[in-house]
Amino acid sequence: MAARTPDELPAELVLDDGARYPAIWLRDNCTCAGCVVPGSAGSGQKLFGITDLPPDLRIESADREAGTVRVVFAPDGHQARYDLAWLAARRPGLAVPPDDRAEDSKRLWEAADLADRLPGAEWEAFTGEPAERARCLEALLTLGFVLLRGVPAGDRAVLDVARSFGYVRETNYGELFEVRVEENPANLAFSSLPITPHTDNPYREPVPTIQLLHCLANAASGGDSGLVDGFRAAAALRRARPAALDLLARTPVTFRYADEHADLTATAPLIGVDPIGRIRSIRFNNRSMCPVALAAGQLPAFYAAYRAFAELLSAPAAQLNLRLEPGDCLVFDNTRILHARTGFTAGGRRHLQGCYADLDSAASALAVLRRGR
Ligand code: FE2
């Protein structure tokens, strides 16, 4: 019998259970010593690029061997071996891509869900016990915040907290920023006025993805902190008014902050969704929002959607209220959790130090801790 020409060969591997694996997908995931850095099977550092592969790949042959399948590709005769369990777990079309930043990796909440059991730990346990640290980082990633208590109420201690799981994101405000009453505040955060729920630094791209607030003194009456789950509010908006969610996700909004030394702008939607529609980020800050650049006919619908989202965010049931005491350090996801502050009496002393860090390092720290389990 004459050898089959390449276009008579199958373009995909079909396993007994009907799972289909296109040849190009298989080849792109070959882990032979010629295709990935030896010893890097875990991270799969590839030694080739897509343009190095033949464009018309086919399956020359496929043979089952003890829990694996050995594939020979045409036209170049390259050989690869795949673990069947590995293939089954990655069956094309089986699952949406995992993304620890998207809503389906989160536990959405409203105030009543957490009011009597705030996720948190004592600082000493957090630093000394890997299991406690893992539990706290998991809370930060799934609930969006964690409260560490008993952090020494000293100057710059907030930086130690950030460095315990990641890296400080220095900005034009410096390594850290002070939140206390000031005489002529450049920023509302430094006044004694109440501040409605917002995310920080929406005028920056990339936005700082974690914020830390460490309480050094809180003798003022008022000055309580509030947290709101922005993903939950966005999901509620989608249920009640899908067109409103869609409009907010598709409308770029510019945010700006300017002072003597800085002039920062960034443009992004109030609700960010990923390419398959999952809620993935919230940018919400009325103080630094610039005029929305839409056609006149579209602006009323935008404002109606913006108002509906703001109403969900400011609903009393949405906001978890807590009072930070000296030594408390709140760590939260600034792409999801909005924070607020009630007004306070300028007479009583209230002093917080804050800084920024990033979620990728926190997620990495957690993944490494889990390896050890
Ligand atoms: Fe803030």
Residues whose N, C-alpha, C, O or C-beta is under 5 A from the ligand:
A	BS01	FE2	D200
